[in-house]
Amino acid sequence: MSQARVAAINPKVLPNVLFFDRSPLSEAIVNSSSQLESFLDRHPDIELFEVVLADVSGGLRGKWVTRDKLSTVFADELKLPISSLVFDSWGRDVEEWVFLSGDGDGCCVAEPWSLAPMPWGKRPMAQVLVSLDHEDGTRNGLDPRRILGNVEARFRERGLQPVVASEMEFFLLDTQRDAQGRPNHTQRDSVGGALGSGQTYGLEAMAEVEDFMHAVRECCEVQNLTVDTLIKEGAPSQYEINLLHHPDALLAADQALLLKRAIRGVARSFERIATFMAKPFGELAGNGMHLHCSIADSSGNNLFNNGTPQGSPLLRHAIAGCMHTLPDVMLLLAPTMNSYRRFQRGMHAPLAPCWGYENRTVALRVPAGPLSAMRLEHRVGGADAQPHLAIAALLAGMLYGIEHELEPPKALEGNAWEQLEPSLPQHWNDALDIFRKSRFVAEYLGASFQEVYGLVKQQEIDEFGRHVTPLEYDTNL
């Protein structure tokens, strides 16, 4: 049984943010059972429940279960194949790996706080997020939630607690594509064409989609997803929704995952498509997933804050660790072929490991603001990244820098694209090669995960390599 999270306000971390402790197992069983009974009493109309499992490729797997069977999920009695965690982007088995161990089952372990209605459906349904552990109860090193949990546990062993928030960009598009199969914008000019600009931070542009945005916000309230701000982004039909910081990295990743699901679900109910594809339009800005992170002690004090605008030595160590390990984890931050189209000069995507204060051209930005909110912003990951793996990559890099007391170079001032040559992997194959050879990935994220994830991405690369594009026909036929 997963350990329930007990909420208690800790104002030293952030106001109005919940702090979650891991309860003893006996208390977890009682809490989850009472939560389940209370939920069923409050929602007598819900007959079907989606059991949601996050795989390594960012897909959501699982089963639909009837109301009378939901108790078996909370008793860890629902099973799924372990291979459900390592499907490729098309939901296919990894052929080189799947049958080596017999393709056995694992046990679903429910996360009680995630039990919530799905307001976007045509009929009343609810969802619950699960991890997939081994049948003997041991944690599964291929489950993205467990991978992140293991990294977070290493912080706790040092008396440290990461405080994490995500910013999620997406495009809201028509369901119908054009004659060439390309997506159509929903934000258009007066003659029906795509706008040249998306009215960044435009309030009137937000008003044009107010029904959709209110539906997303209300859905998040129902699902206990703590939304901070909703924003019009720079490209036509592009928006951003930010979540509040949480002194629980696993909770922050869960919420990022479920926010994407909620946005997609609400978009379908409006007969629209919400996409987190990194670069759906070659000439426009892509979709990023920026991650904000600080580190608190057991009393909730921000350890990046030493009373100066420069921040503490711990902040410098964390930044240096992220810079040092960025090439190793690029495959997790940019997991698809399309991901690498996002990395272009002037497109708000960094091309080299670098950092600076209040500078949006760098990979690691230290935002301005109250010293009590001193943090780093990780700007490399795309919105197509699996949130648990992206946050695990961020935290592992920070931890590496802290453990080795690394020091970063001088903070960069001015335009990073003009001062630095691109040095992060610019191609999918290169990122995969570095990932597979990384001792850091094996030590901090797990050698088994490193091996299997590498096989997943190799299978996807091979699939793309078998297809000839229309541009090749236009050029060479």
Buried (B, 14 or more C-beta within 10 A) or exposed (E): BBBBBBEEEBEBBBEEBBBBEBBEEEEBBBBBBEBBEEBBEEBEEBEBBBBBBBBBBBBBBBBEBEBEBBBBBBBBEBBBBBBBBBBBBEEEBBEEBBEEEEEEBBBBBBBBBBBBBBBBBEEBBBBBBBBBBBEEEEBBBBBBBBBBBBBBEBBEEEEBBBBBBBBBBBBBBBEEEEEEEEBBBBBBEEEEEBBEEBBEEBEEBBEBBEEBBEBBBEBBEEBBBBBEEBBBBBBBBBBBBBBBBBBBBBBBBBBBBBBBBBBBBBBBBBEBBBBBBBBBBEEBBBBBBBBBBBBBEEEBEBBBBBEEEEBBBBBBBBBBBBBBBBBBBBBBBBBBBBBBBBBBEEBBBBBBBBBBBBBEBBBBBBBEEEEBBBBBBBBBBBBBBBBBBBBBBBBBBBBBBBEEEBEBEEBBEEEBBEEBEEEBBBEBBBBBBBBBEBEBBBEBBBEEBBBBBBBBBBBBBEBEEEEEEEEEEEEEE
